[in-house]
Amino acid sequence: MTPPLGRRRTAGLRALAVLPVSVMTLTALAPAPERAPDDAVYAVSLGDGFIAGEAARWKGNAEGDWSKGGVPAALRAATDRTQADNLPLDSVYAPSASDCHRSDTAEIHGAKGAPSPHGAIDHPVNLACSGAQARNLLSEPYRSERTQIEQLEALLALPRTQVGHVVVSIGGSVLPETARQCAESWKSDAYCSVDPAITGPALAAVQNAQKEAADTVAEVKRALAAAGSSARIVLQSYPAALAPGDAATTAGEEDSWTRWGTYGCPFYNRDLAWLGTQVYPALSDALRKAAAAQQVSFLDVRQINAGHEVCRTSARQAELTPGGHVRLPDARDAQWARYFERSRTPLPPAEQAESLHPSFYGQQALRSCLSDALERIAAEGRNLALSCTGAEGMAPDAITATAGG
């Protein structure tokens, strides 16, 4: 079936050079001291932009008229933490010289105070990097940094230091790439969900994610064992950033430019249904199997944005009132993922990369989820399969973990 042609204009999708890590440069890469005055207990995140904090710069999304230049400056300023909260970029995405986008509000900070085999966590460390793939964790330097596993080993080698938890998020690169292809299909008045050139590679990449995740976890286990650490490992899935098709009606027809230019949702409902019922669940299932095979805990966050996804009609964006005043939605009503970036002016790659990643609110939800999950794992004293699910009207800090990930 071919969707009805819309009145379209061709437009492009909008979708630190850092020193090598060593014991001496660790502090430049993560909010942790090189050496604590007393015994220090760390929690470490490894992986890609979803766990690094990509898009956590933004407090929700903002409406903008594509035909009039996109998001008004007042709305951008009200949702951009570097402006709204007067924070330097080095605070929001440290270090700013890198595009790793390790956010000050990233998920791993939810581990602070959580129990671990080595005592309560007092130093969360974010070693994840936006755009990283499994090879960048294990064997191939990325953005002028050593591999993430080498960074972990450097931390484990510090005197009077213990690592209590390692949280891993890897294998999700298929998500932004498939979304990009679906957006391109939308621009061409075609469905991505019936195009074998898109569906075949997407589902193959999902299956490959299982091996990548298992290999990564195995290497983390090796590094911990070599250091004599009894840290617990948590492998997690990926949050669905897009609403399912039946919840994604936006103002105007599906093929209207308003759907992209105003709402950041250049997707047909049929394609959203395919992503929501096949791609996201298949990826979670693959990662669940990897965790089971490696005998580590699994945290399923696929539904953590439920009620707050991009494209969901009931999830609000910042807007200007008829009088020209900024109206910001409460976190309980806002979207928790960055919409598909769009503008009449091409955006720099660093902003394009933020598309469909957890925003400030999404990272809040992930922090709450991780904190509760680590408490439950400690209470049980064994590896668990857990999940976190959101809902309309729920605050991000109200998210909890339940059995059955």
JOCOR-V528615 format. One record per backbone hydrogen bond with DSSP energy under -0.5 kcal/mol. NH is the residue of the N-H (numbers start at 1). CO is the residue of the C=O. E is the energy in kcal/mol with one decimal. If there is no record, write none. Layout:
nh=NH co=CO e=E
nh=NH co=CO e=E
//
This chain:
nh=3 co=1 e=-0.5
nh=8 co=6 e=-1.3
nh=14 co=341 e=-0.6
nh=17 co=97 e=-2.3
nh=18 co=143 e=-1.1
nh=26 co=22 e=-1.0
nh=28 co=25 e=-1.1
nh=29 co=25 e=-0.5
nh=29 co=26 e=-1.5
nh=30 co=26 e=-1.1
nh=32 co=30 e=-2.6
nh=40 co=160 e=-2.4
nh=42 co=40 e=-0.5
nh=42 co=162 e=-3.0
nh=43 co=123 e=-1.7
nh=44 co=165 e=-2.4
nh=45 co=125 e=-2.2
nh=46 co=167 e=-2.6
nh=48 co=169 e=-1.3
nh=51 co=48 e=-0.9
nh=52 co=48 e=-1.9
nh=53 co=49 e=-1.9
nh=54 co=49 e=-2.1
nh=56 co=53 e=-2.4
nh=58 co=55 e=-1.8
nh=59 co=79 e=-3.1
nh=60 co=58 e=-1.3
nh=63 co=318 e=-2.8
nh=65 co=70 e=-0.9
nh=66 co=64 e=-0.8
nh=68 co=65 e=-1.8
nh=69 co=66 e=-1.3
nh=70 co=65 e=-2.5
nh=72 co=63 e=-0.6
nh=75 co=72 e=-0.5
nh=76 co=72 e=-2.3
nh=77 co=73 e=-2.6
nh=78 co=74 e=-1.6
nh=79 co=75 e=-1.3
nh=80 co=76 e=-1.7
nh=81 co=57 e=-2.6
nh=81 co=79 e=-0.7
nh=83 co=80 e=-1.7
nh=84 co=80 e=-3.5
nh=85 co=81 e=-1.2
nh=87 co=81 e=-1.1
nh=91 co=88 e=-1.7
nh=92 co=88 e=-1.6
nh=93 co=89 e=-3.2
nh=94 co=102 e=-2.1
nh=98 co=16 e=-0.6
nh=98 co=95 e=-1.9
nh=102 co=94 e=-0.6
nh=103 co=52 e=-2.1
nh=103 co=101 e=-0.9
nh=104 co=92 e=-1.1
nh=106 co=103 e=-1.3
nh=109 co=106 e=-1.8
nh=110 co=107 e=-2.6
nh=111 co=108 e=-2.1
nh=112 co=109 e=-1.1
nh=113 co=121 e=-3.2
nh=114 co=111 e=-2.3
nh=117 co=164 e=-0.5
nh=119 co=116 e=-1.9
nh=121 co=114 e=-2.5
nh=122 co=41 e=-2.2
nh=123 co=41 e=-1.8
nh=125 co=43 e=-3.3
nh=127 co=45 e=-2.0
nh=127 co=125 e=-0.8
nh=129 co=47 e=-2.1
nh=130 co=100 e=-1.5
nh=132 co=129 e=-2.2
nh=136 co=133 e=-1.6
nh=137 co=133 e=-0.9
nh=137 co=134 e=-1.0
nh=138 co=134 e=-1.6
nh=139 co=135 e=-2.8
nh=140 co=135 e=-3.6
nh=141 co=139 e=-0.5
nh=142 co=145 e=-1.4
nh=145 co=142 e=-1.7
nh=148 co=136 e=-1.6
nh=149 co=137 e=-2.2
nh=151 co=147 e=-1.8
nh=152 co=148 e=-2.3
nh=153 co=149 e=-2.2
nh=154 co=150 e=-2.1
nh=155 co=151 e=-1.9
nh=156 co=152 e=-2.5
nh=157 co=153 e=-1.4
nh=158 co=155 e=-1.4
nh=161 co=158 e=-0.9
nh=162 co=40 e=-2.6
nh=164 co=42 e=-3.3
nh=164 co=162 e=-0.6
nh=165 co=42 e=-1.1
nh=166 co=232 e=-2.3
nh=167 co=44 e=-3.2
nh=168 co=166 e=-0.5
nh=168 co=234 e=-3.0
nh=169 co=46 e=-2.1
nh=174 co=171 e=-0.5
nh=175 co=172 e=-1.9
nh=176 co=172 e=-0.6
nh=177 co=173 e=-1.3
nh=178 co=174 e=-2.3
nh=179 co=175 e=-2.4
nh=180 co=176 e=-2.1
nh=181 co=177 e=-2.0
nh=182 co=178 e=-2.3
nh=183 co=179 e=-2.4
nh=184 co=180 e=-2.2
nh=185 co=181 e=-2.1
nh=186 co=182 e=-2.3
nh=187 co=183 e=-2.0
nh=188 co=184 e=-1.2
nh=189 co=186 e=-1.7
nh=190 co=185 e=-2.6
nh=194 co=191 e=-0.6
nh=195 co=192 e=-1.6
nh=196 co=194 e=-0.7
nh=198 co=195 e=-2.2
nh=199 co=195 e=-2.8
nh=200 co=196 e=-1.7
nh=202 co=198 e=-1.8
nh=203 co=199 e=-2.3
nh=204 co=200 e=-2.1
nh=205 co=201 e=-2.5
nh=206 co=202 e=-1.8
nh=207 co=203 e=-1.8
nh=208 co=204 e=-2.1
nh=209 co=205 e=-1.5
nh=210 co=206 e=-0.7
nh=210 co=207 e=-0.8
nh=211 co=207 e=-0.8
nh=212 co=208 e=-2.3
nh=213 co=209 e=-2.7
nh=214 co=210 e=-2.2
nh=215 co=211 e=-2.9
nh=216 co=212 e=-2.2
nh=217 co=213 e=-2.7
nh=218 co=214 e=-2.3
nh=219 co=215 e=-1.8
nh=220 co=216 e=-2.1
nh=221 co=217 e=-2.6
nh=222 co=218 e=-1.9
nh=223 co=219 e=-2.4
nh=224 co=220 e=-2.4
nh=225 co=221 e=-2.6
nh=226 co=222 e=-2.5
nh=227 co=223 e=-1.3
nh=228 co=225 e=-1.2
nh=229 co=224 e=-3.0
nh=232 co=164 e=-2.4
nh=234 co=166 e=-2.7
nh=235 co=297 e=-2.6
nh=236 co=168 e=-2.5
nh=237 co=299 e=-2.1
nh=240 co=302 e=-2.4
nh=241 co=239 e=-0.6
nh=243 co=310 e=-2.5
nh=247 co=244 e=-2.1
nh=248 co=245 e=-1.3
nh=256 co=253 e=-1.9
nh=259 co=256 e=-1.4
nh=260 co=256 e=-0.5
nh=260 co=257 e=-0.7
nh=261 co=257 e=-3.4
nh=262 co=258 e=-2.1
nh=263 co=258 e=-1.6
nh=264 co=260 e=-2.1
nh=265 co=259 e=-2.6
nh=267 co=265 e=-2.2
nh=272 co=268 e=-2.3
nh=273 co=269 e=-2.3
nh=274 co=270 e=-1.6
nh=275 co=271 e=-2.4
nh=276 co=272 e=-2.6
nh=277 co=273 e=-2.2
nh=278 co=274 e=-2.0
nh=279 co=274 e=-1.4
nh=280 co=275 e=-2.6
nh=282 co=278 e=-1.9
nh=283 co=279 e=-2.2
nh=284 co=280 e=-2.2
nh=285 co=281 e=-2.6
nh=286 co=282 e=-2.2
nh=287 co=283 e=-2.2
nh=288 co=284 e=-2.4
nh=289 co=285 e=-2.1
nh=290 co=286 e=-1.7
nh=291 co=287 e=-2.3
nh=292 co=288 e=-2.3
nh=293 co=289 e=-2.5
nh=294 co=290 e=-1.8
nh=295 co=291 e=-0.6
nh=295 co=292 e=-0.8
nh=296 co=291 e=-2.1
nh=297 co=233 e=-1.6
nh=298 co=384 e=-2.4
nh=299 co=235 e=-2.4
nh=300 co=298 e=-0.5
nh=300 co=386 e=-3.0
nh=301 co=299 e=-0.7
nh=304 co=301 e=-1.7
nh=306 co=303 e=-1.5
nh=308 co=305 e=-3.2
nh=310 co=241 e=-2.9
nh=312 co=309 e=-1.2
nh=313 co=247 e=-1.6
nh=315 co=312 e=-1.1
nh=316 co=314 e=-0.6
nh=316 co=333 e=-2.8
nh=318 co=61 e=-3.3
nh=319 co=327 e=-2.2
nh=321 co=325 e=-3.0
nh=324 co=321 e=-2.7
nh=327 co=319 e=-3.3
nh=328 co=326 e=-0.5
nh=333 co=330 e=-2.1
nh=334 co=330 e=-1.2
nh=335 co=316 e=-1.1
nh=336 co=308 e=-2.7
nh=337 co=308 e=-0.5
nh=338 co=357 e=-3.0
nh=340 co=264 e=-1.9
nh=341 co=15 e=-1.7
nh=341 co=339 e=-0.7
nh=346 co=344 e=-0.5
nh=351 co=348 e=-1.2
nh=352 co=348 e=-2.0
nh=353 co=349 e=-2.3
nh=354 co=351 e=-1.0
nh=355 co=352 e=-1.5
nh=356 co=338 e=-2.7
nh=357 co=354 e=-1.9
nh=359 co=336 e=-2.2
nh=360 co=55 e=-0.5
nh=360 co=58 e=-2.6
nh=363 co=359 e=-2.9
nh=364 co=360 e=-1.8
nh=365 co=361 e=-2.2
nh=366 co=362 e=-2.1
nh=367 co=363 e=-2.6
nh=368 co=364 e=-2.3
nh=369 co=365 e=-2.4
nh=370 co=366 e=-2.8
nh=371 co=367 e=-2.6
nh=372 co=368 e=-2.0
nh=373 co=369 e=-2.4
nh=374 co=370 e=-2.7
nh=375 co=371 e=-1.7
nh=376 co=372 e=-2.1
nh=377 co=373 e=-2.5
nh=378 co=374 e=-2.3
nh=379 co=375 e=-2.3
nh=380 co=376 e=-2.0
nh=381 co=377 e=-1.9
nh=382 co=377 e=-1.0
nh=386 co=298 e=-3.0
nh=386 co=384 e=-0.6
nh=387 co=402 e=-2.5
nh=388 co=300 e=-2.2
nh=389 co=400 e=-0.6
nh=390 co=303 e=-2.5
nh=393 co=332 e=-1.2
nh=394 co=391 e=-2.1
nh=398 co=395 e=-1.9
nh=399 co=396 e=-1.2
nh=402 co=387 e=-2.8
nh=404 co=385 e=-2.2
nh=405 co=385 e=-0.9
//
